[in-house]
Amino acid sequence: MTLQGSMQHDHSLTIQHLLDRTRSMNGDGEVVTLGERETRRTSYAALAERVDRLCAALADLGVGPGDRVATFGWNTQEHLEAYLAVPSMGALGLAKVADLELRYVELPSGTEHTIEVPVHVNVVPGDQAVGRIPDATVRSELSYQQAQDAKRKASDALRDGDAASAARFYGEAGDVLSAAMSAPPQAMAEEISDESALLRDLARRAIVDDASRVAKFTDADRARKWRQRGR
């Protein structure tokens, strides 16, 4: 399944893509897991990092097509990580890679339930994935999203009177976009170049210009670009 709208690019609606987008757009957002004995709190960025590590660990253990992945960590953050990690292990080529067995306890009755779900994902075998070049469109789009998130952080820093941090956020986002410009898809080349130049200018203005004015411009520019891209 793909999503397409005004000024958008096609993307498969995989768990991995949605997780990456959440990480870039709302990485500081809070994820709360209410367990039987404790309440765990983390951020979307930290959760996504742990999911990435679990994907790699499962691959290292040899998890592949036809294998079954089960979790006994019901009502825990680890259960959520497993729920996200298994469908995120693939990249290209639809295949059934596992049966995901979910076990949880219904409160307050204490009734135990088990659900078994077949997991179909896009898969590249390890020997084919080695040295694979990331898709330029996906990489450029992710860099663009990260730049918009950096604008939000920079704007917040300016309102807090921290011009140095704002300049750093702008500069780091500009560096990410500059790296994406090494091989951008033709449809995004001009857009990425313009955004990179804007971030460099904003990094300068964060130090020498009126903080309130730069913050207002940043918010307006960020909102306009999200609307244009149908976000």
C-alpha positions in Angstrom: 0.0 0.0 0.0 1.3 3.5 -0.8 0.4 7.0 0.2 0.4 9.8 -2.3 -0.9 13.3 -2.2 -0.1 16.9 -3.3 3.7 17.2 -3.6 4.3 13.9 -2.0 6.3 10.9 -3.1 5.1 7.3 -3.0 6.1 5.4 0.1 5.1 1.9 1.2 3.1 2.2 4.4 5.4 -0.2 6.2 5.9 -0.2 10.0 9.5 0.8 9.5 8.6 3.9 7.4 5.9 5.0 9.8 8.3 4.5 12.7 11.0 6.5 11.0 8.6 9.4 10.2 7.4 9.4 13.9 11.0 9.5 15.0 11.9 12.5 12.8 8.7 14.5 13.4 7.9 13.7 17.0 11.0 12.1 18.4 10.6 13.9 21.8 7.0 12.7 22.2 6.4 10.5 25.2 5.5 6.8 25.0 4.0 5.5 28.2 3.6 1.7 29.0 1.4 0.9 31.9 2.5 -2.5 33.3 1.4 -4.6 36.1 4.1 -3.4 38.5 5.5 -0.2 37.0 4.9 2.5 34.5 7.6 2.9 31.8 8.2 6.2 30.0 10.4 6.8 27.0 10.5 8.9 23.8 9.6 7.9 20.3 13.2 8.4 19.3 14.5 6.1 22.0 11.8 3.5 21.3 12.7 3.6 17.6 16.4 3.1 18.4 15.6 0.1 20.5 13.4 -1.4 17.8 16.3 -0.9 15.3 18.6 -2.8 17.6 16.1 -5.6 18.2 15.7 -6.0 14.4 19.5 -6.4 14.0 19.7 -8.8 17.0 16.9 -11.0 15.5 18.7 -11.0 12.1 22.0 -12.0 13.8 20.1 -14.9 15.5 19.1 -16.1 12.1 15.4 -15.2 12.1 14.1 -15.7 8.6 11.1 -16.8 6.5 9.0 -19.4 8.2 10.4 -18.7 11.7 8.2 -18.0 14.7 8.9 -15.1 17.0 7.1 -15.2 20.4 7.0 -12.8 23.3 6.3 -13.5 26.9 6.7 -9.9 27.9 3.0 -8.9 27.9 2.1 -5.5 29.3 5.7 -4.3 29.0 7.6 -1.9 26.8 9.7 -4.9 25.5 6.4 -6.4 24.1 5.8 -3.2 22.1 9.3 -3.2 20.8 9.0 -6.8 19.6 5.6 -6.0 18.1 7.2 -3.2 16.0 10.6 -4.9 15.3 9.4 -8.1 13.7 7.4 -6.4 10.9 10.3 -3.9 10.4 12.9 -6.5 9.5 12.2 -6.4 5.8 13.1 -4.1 2.9 12.2 -5.4 -0.5 10.1 -8.3 -1.8 6.9 -9.5 -0.1 7.2 -12.7 2.0 5.9 -14.2 5.1 8.8 -14.1 7.6 7.3 -15.2 10.8 4.2 -15.9 13.0 4.0 -13.3 15.7 2.6 -14.8 18.9 1.2 -12.2 21.3 0.3 -13.0 24.8 -1.3 -10.6 27.3 -3.2 -10.6 30.5 -6.6 -9.0 30.7 -7.0 -6.9 33.8 -8.5 -7.0 36.4 -9.7 -10.6 35.7 -6.2 -11.9 35.1 -7.4 -13.9 32.1 -4.5 -14.8 29.8 -4.9 -14.5 26.0 -2.8 -15.6 23.1 -3.0 -14.2 19.6 -1.0 -15.5 16.6 -0.5 -13.2 13.7 1.3 -14.0 10.4 3.8 -11.4 9.5 4.2 -10.4 5.9 7.0 -7.9 5.1 9.4 -6.9 2.3 12.5 -9.0 2.7 16.0 -8.8 1.3 18.2 -11.9 2.3 21.3 -11.0 4.2 23.7 -12.0 1.4 21.8 -9.6 -1.0 21.5 -6.8 1.5 25.2 -6.4 2.1 26.4 -3.2 0.4 22.9 -2.2 -0.7 22.6 1.5 -1.4 19.7 3.2 0.4 16.9 4.5 -1.8 17.7 8.1 -2.7 14.1 9.2 -2.5 13.5 7.7 0.9 16.8 9.1 2.2 16.1 12.6 0.8 12.5 12.6 2.2 13.7 11.6 5.6 16.4 14.3 5.6 13.7 16.9 4.6 11.5 15.8 7.5 14.4 15.9 9.9 15.1 19.5 8.8 11.5 20.5 9.6 11.8 19.0 13.0 15.1 20.9 13.5 13.2 24.1 12.8 10.7 23.3 15.6 13.5 22.7 18.0 15.4 25.9 16.9 12.2 28.0 17.2 11.6 26.7 20.8 15.3 27.5 21.6 15.0 31.0 20.3 11.9 31.6 22.4 13.8 30.4 25.4 16.6 32.9 24.7 19.1 30.2 23.6 20.4 31.5 20.3 23.4 29.2 20.3 21.3 26.1 20.5 19.0 27.4 17.8 22.0 28.0 15.5 23.3 24.5 16.2 19.9 22.9 15.3 19.8 24.9 12.0 23.4 24.0 11.2 23.1 20.3 11.9 19.9 20.0 9.8 21.7 21.8 7.0 24.6 19.3 7.2 22.1 16.4 6.9 20.5 18.0 3.8 23.9 18.7 2.3 24.8 15.0 2.7 21.5 14.1 1.0 22.4 16.4 -1.9 25.2 14.1 -3.0 22.7 12.0 -5.0 19.2 13.4 -4.6 16.3 12.2 -6.9 15.8 14.7 -9.7 12.3 15.6 -8.5 13.7 16.8 -5.1 17.1 18.2 -6.0 16.1 21.8 -6.2 13.9 21.6 -3.1 16.7 20.0 -1.0 19.2 22.6 -2.2 16.9 25.5 -1.4 16.1 24.1 2.1 19.8 23.6 2.8 20.6 27.2 1.9 17.7 28.5 4.0 18.9 26.5 7.0 22.4 28.0 6.6 20.9 31.5 6.5 18.7 30.8 9.6 21.8 29.6 11.5 23.4 33.0 10.9 20.3 35.0 11.6 19.7 33.1 14.9 22.9 34.8 16.2 22.6 38.3 14.6 18.9 38.9 14.1 15.9 39.5 16.5 15.1 36.1 18.1 11.4 36.6 18.0 11.3 37.5 14.4 13.4 34.5 13.3 11.3 32.2 15.4 8.1 33.5 13.8 9.5 33.1 10.3 10.7 29.6 11.1 7.3 28.5 12.4 5.5 30.0 9.4 7.9 28.5 6.9 7.7 25.1 8.5 3.9 25.1 8.6 3.7 26.2 5.0 5.9 23.4 3.8 4.0 20.8 5.7 0.8 22.0 4.1 2.4 21.9 0.6 3.4 18.3 1.2 0.1 17.3 2.5 1.4 16.5 6.0 
